[in-house]
């Protein structure tokens, strides 16, 4: 079409519009036309030919790959128009899943490159609507789909029909009749005719009234679907990834867990610097402290890195297949920011993914907070939940401020909660000295880790390269995995129920990857005490775990008898216990697991020097039992409920004839536990624990008791208190007073029924303190004291002291 013909047609449109406007004045139900009901498309490079005032017209710049010079969009805004990108991709013959993945990535990149809140439009052939728009949800990644009038468009898809430039008059007529929200003049005119055509349409339609264009924004008052919210967040994430090429974040990392032999939770803290660029992310850990005491163990610690296997993909990411389902759970305010609350869960079970919620800013679609629990875990970490919080870092960027991770570790013979908290105090975006500062970290003696596809790994330096005097240190290599840990332990226990101070010394060996199978082995031998344990974290790649434990004590100690609170010396005997168990563990949900196993409880019983001649010493106790438990974690709390039915073999009459009951041959024990460790600061950690226990048909040798190693009650001797029901509460506070000492405080209280002290519940309260200090040869020494207010000494006096001195060295 020539310019003359085009202008003639536009002149006809002008006359028609004028007549129509006059008719509209006579016919009240005929609405006027407006410029904002039309959309103009231009080619890249035509932005400079636009008229000075677009009167609110929407102008789309056509692009096959979503990349448009930002100057073109800025030029449209400066001329009072609404800018946008019209993506016109070439739809390939690839499978629909691959095509949809490519289109979603392309649209997310286009939105990331576009400045401001311009319109993102997508033009596809109608033949692909069903597979790409309806089944693969590609439309959520665009503001609007443009196509031929009358096309069958899936529900919920915002659609603008497209007309050729020669049909401007028909488009204006259609807007008057209200047959479409917008009409798009999709065929761009050449660069010579563009300005004139746009000017004519704007003049014909007339200048819209003030503020009119704001009411028709794509995001104005329309409620966004959850898929659209996710798509816009993905675009924001890509935009930030394009803008931030390097960053250095500084903060404090605190790791808290429980370890056998330590009186309070173990805390490892470090000043942490995170170097991140397009190639890799690495952590530098300085000033590492174990329980507040400075650690000088060299560049590569011998302790393994305990973390779950990596998930297949994080939530809110564009993936080839639909791995997650999303749902909008309303709105919430986080740190003063109004947010959409988006729930996510795996689309199918059996894979390691996440379930949880994300808080996405309403105004910017940036991530403000995310809370996620990992699913499908197979390994020693049986539960892992994480809460990340973000804060604005200027110019539309949001960076991590806090990462709080709580996990449950199920290893050989020991189960412990793990708490990691990373607090970022400052983040530098694209610092000019990034390379120099990371190189300085390489050359230092700090512990370095790298984030890899398999998880975090320690780094090791090339000492020969460092000694050569080269100014730029070589990039450290990944160190071999630390799969074996050896620990020397020794000390002494002073317990009123043990005839003389009990020394112990031994060595512990833990193999986290036995014979390269992923199985774990734990051996400890300390003369009077020995333990063997094993764990298979995943049986044949399933979520079933097999484990076992055996414990033996070579030293005999007193089993004292009380009646109405008075010790009956002639009924006291000597005991030496041993225990073995094997169990299966299965994860039921990301937070809950079930345990089922067999237990063999053996106690050797012998006459003590003070045992009366008329007292019949019981036969050695051999009890076969089952243990079924439900265990879980949520919000830092760990809980369990368990049931332990048991039956004795070789059961026979014992004692003076007044305690033996035939029904005691079989008995049941059951209970529940709730606990939580909380770092108040990097220097202060607290722990609380509550247990409730009960039983049926329990006698003197099947009741619960407080001991020196298991089920401790501060200040009370081993096996002094035996009870068949009750509750125990324990509290601990650990304070890193200086770089050379940590002070621990304890308060325990129990309300239990001990038949030896009469009917009803009886309170037993104890308190204690401990100090941990560094010792020569790299040892960590601990002195712990406890006082039991209602403990009974061997001489009958009330008030007992229990002291334990111990030292540890890891190598």
Secondary structure, DSSP 8 states (H G I E B T S, - for coil): --HHHHHHHHHHHHHHHHHHHHHHHH-TTS----GGGEEEEE-TT-GGGS-S--TT-EEEEEESSS---HHHHHHHHHTT-EEEEEE-----SS-HHHHHHHHHHHHHHHHHHS-TT-EEEEE--GGGIIIIIISS-GGGGSSEEEEETT----TT--EEEEE-GGGHHHHHHHHHHT--S-EEE-S---HHHHHHHHHHHHHHH----TTTGGGG-TTSS----HHHHHHHHHHHHHHHHHH-SEEEEEEEEEEEE--TT-SS-EEEEEEEEEEEESS-EEEEEEEEEETTEE----SS-SS--------SS-TTS--SS--EEEEEEEEEEETTEEEEEEEEEESSSSS--EEEEEEEETTT--EEEEEEEE-S--SSEEEEEEEEEEEE-STT-EEEEEEEEEEEEE-SS-EEEEEEEEEEEEEEES-TTHHHHHHHHHHSSSEEEEEETTEEEEEE--HHHHHTT-SS----EE-----EEEEEEEEEEE-TTSSS-EEEEEEEEEEEEETTTTEEEEEEE-SSEEEEEEEESSGGGSSEEEEEEEEEE-S-EEE--EETTEE-GGG-EEEEEEEEEEEEEEE-SSSEEEEEEEEEEEEEEEE-TT--TT-B----EEEEEEEEEEEEEETTEEEEEEEEEEEEES----BTSSS--GGGGEEEEEEEEEEEEEEEETTEEEEEEEEEEEEES--TTTSEE--SSSS--TT--TTS-EESEEEEEEEEEEEEEETTEEEEEEEEEEEEE-GGG-SS-EEEEEEEEEEEEEEGGGEEEEEEEEEEEEEE-TTS-EEEEEEEEEEEEE-
